[in-house]
Amino acid sequence: DVQLVESGGGTAEPGGSLRLSCVATGFTLGRYCLGWYRQVSEIGREGVAATETDGSTYYANSVKGRFTISKDDTKNILHLQMNNLDTEDTAMYYCAAETTRRRLGCRTIYENQLFDNWGQGTQVTVS
């Protein structure tokens, strides 16, 4: 079965750092478009970052220069390194992977939230 499980969330002070992990099972994550999203209550889910199979990345303007998305192919884990955290980064963070669609580009999938698989989320609180 295809499964994504996030971890690494918690509480951090403004200016601090956290590293989120997304463990993938049932597929090799390095072969697919991958992304991170976050959601604050009822406002809605917001794209944070995405990475293509070749390593190309996309970031929301609000996190550029502070967050880094990366893959650990050996352990089959997707990471989101978050530095210089701000209170506005407080949210539930979700990882996502596209494992079925092949005709759409990763940027299109990311911008339109068309990922087929989603994790359950990990809470990040900056205060």
C-alpha positions as CSV (number, residue, x, y, z in Angstrom):
1,D,0.0,0.0,0.0
2,V,1.1,3.6,-0.7
3,Q,1.5,5.4,2.6
4,L,3.0,8.7,3.8
5,V,3.7,9.4,7.4
6,E,4.9,12.8,8.6
7,S,6.9,13.5,11.8
8,G,9.2,16.1,13.2
9,G,6.6,18.7,14.2
10,G,6.5,20.3,17.5
11,T,7.0,23.6,19.2
12,A,9.8,26.1,18.3
13,E,10.6,29.7,19.2
14,P,10.6,32.4,16.5
15,G,14.0,32.2,14.7
16,G,14.4,28.5,15.6
17,S,14.5,25.5,13.3
18,L,12.6,22.2,12.8
19,R,13.0,19.4,10.3
20,L,10.0,17.6,9.1
21,S,10.2,14.1,7.7
22,C,7.8,12.2,5.5
23,V,8.4,8.4,5.4
24,A,7.1,6.8,2.2
25,T,6.1,3.2,1.9
26,G,4.8,1.3,-1.0
27,F,6.7,3.3,-3.6
28,T,10.0,4.8,-4.3
29,L,9.5,8.6,-3.7
30,G,12.5,9.6,-5.8
31,R,10.5,8.6,-8.9
32,Y,7.6,11.0,-8.3
33,C,6.6,14.6,-7.9
34,L,6.5,15.4,-4.2
35,G,5.2,18.3,-2.1
36,W,4.7,19.9,1.3
37,Y,1.6,21.9,2.2
38,R,0.3,23.5,5.4
39,Q,-3.1,24.4,6.8
40,V,-4.2,26.8,9.5
41,S,-7.7,26.0,10.8
42,E,-10.4,26.7,8.2
43,I,-8.4,29.1,6.0
44,G,-7.4,26.4,3.6
45,R,-4.4,24.4,2.6
46,E,-1.4,26.3,1.2
47,G,1.4,25.0,-0.9
48,V,4.8,25.3,0.8
49,A,7.3,23.5,-1.5
50,A,7.6,20.8,-4.1
51,T,10.4,18.9,-5.9
52,E,10.5,17.1,-9.2
53,T,12.2,13.8,-10.0
54,D,15.3,15.7,-11.2
55,G,15.6,17.6,-8.0
56,S,14.1,20.9,-9.3
57,T,12.2,22.7,-6.5
58,Y,9.4,25.2,-6.1
59,Y,8.7,27.3,-3.0
60,A,6.0,29.6,-1.7
61,N,7.2,33.2,-1.6
62,S,6.6,33.3,2.1
63,V,9.2,30.5,2.8
64,K,11.9,31.2,0.1
65,G,15.3,31.4,1.7
66,R,14.1,29.8,4.9
67,F,12.7,26.4,4.0
68,T,14.4,23.6,2.0
69,I,12.8,20.5,0.5
70,S,15.0,17.5,0.0
71,K,14.9,13.8,-0.5
72,D,16.9,11.0,1.2
73,D,16.7,8.3,-1.4
74,T,18.5,5.8,0.7
75,K,15.9,5.9,3.4
76,N,13.0,6.8,1.1
77,I,12.2,10.0,3.1
78,L,11.1,13.4,2.1
79,H,12.3,16.3,4.3
80,L,11.4,19.9,4.9
81,Q,14.1,21.8,6.7
82,M,12.5,24.9,8.3
83,N,14.9,27.7,9.5
84,N,14.3,31.1,10.9
85,L,10.8,30.1,11.9
86,D,8.1,32.8,12.3
87,T,4.8,32.6,14.2
88,E,3.1,32.7,10.8
89,D,4.6,29.3,10.0
90,T,2.3,27.7,12.7
91,A,0.2,25.2,10.9
92,M,-0.5,21.5,10.3
93,Y,2.0,20.4,7.7
94,Y,1.3,17.6,5.1
95,C,3.4,15.8,2.6
96,A,2.1,14.6,-0.7
97,A,3.1,12.4,-3.6
98,E,1.8,11.9,-7.1
99,T,2.1,8.2,-7.9
100,T,-0.5,7.7,-10.7
101,R,-0.6,10.7,-13.0
102,R,2.2,11.0,-15.5
103,R,0.9,13.5,-18.1
104,L,0.9,16.5,-15.8
105,G,4.0,18.4,-14.8
106,C,5.1,18.6,-11.2
107,R,4.6,22.3,-11.0
108,T,1.0,22.0,-12.3
109,I,0.3,19.3,-9.8
110,Y,1.8,21.4,-7.0
111,E,0.1,24.7,-7.8
112,N,-3.3,23.0,-8.2
113,Q,-3.0,20.5,-5.3
114,L,-3.5,17.5,-7.6
115,F,-1.5,15.0,-5.6
116,D,-3.0,11.6,-5.3
117,N,-1.5,10.6,-1.9
118,W,-1.4,12.6,1.3
119,G,-0.1,12.1,4.8
120,Q,-2.0,12.7,8.0
121,G,0.0,15.7,9.0
122,T,2.3,16.9,11.7
123,Q,1.7,20.0,13.8
124,V,4.2,22.9,13.9
125,T,3.7,25.6,16.5
126,V,6.0,28.6,16.6
127,S,5.6,30.7,19.7
